[in-house]
Amino acid sequence: MILERFNKTFESKARLGIMSVLMVNESVNFNTLKDLLQLTDGNLATHLKSLEDAGYISVTKEFIGRKPNTLYTATADGKKAFVDHLNVLEQLIKGS
């Protein structure tokens, strides 16, 4: 059954949005993701942690001057899992 091939990690629209942004950008910082997806700090942090725990994103923390900057990047595993998930969605939509 096609629904069994869905990746439950991407069922949340927030995680789907995060991965969509990371698929077309090399890396994105926390504030940019928050603004693009219109999520609260806590909500975004929770979804980012889930994606990180799954191995789908990597996190890099750095300082720009005295300000902390956290960058998120889709991993190779994350990119593959996301493309696979999108392919299943497409198959479902097309009815195959």
MOSULGI-V361621 format. One record per backbone hydrogen bond with DSSP energy under -0.5 kcal/mol. CO is the residue of the C=O (numbers start at 1). NH is the residue of the N-H. Records with the same first field share a line. If there is no record, write none. Layout:
CO=NH / NH
//
This chain:
1=4
2=5
3=6
6=8
7=10
8=11
12=16
13=17
14=18
15=19
16=20
17=21
18=22
19=23
20=24
21=24 / 25
28=72
29=33
30=34
31=35
32=36
33=37
34=38 / 39
40=44
41=45
42=46
43=47
44=48
45=49
46=50
47=51
48=52
49=53
50=54
51=56 / 57
52=55
56=75
58=73
60=71
62=69
63=65
64=66 / 67
67=64
69=62 / 71
70=30
71=60
72=28
73=58
75=79
76=80
77=81
78=82
79=83
80=84
81=85
82=86
83=87
84=88
85=89
86=90
87=91
88=92
89=93
90=94
91=95 / 96
//
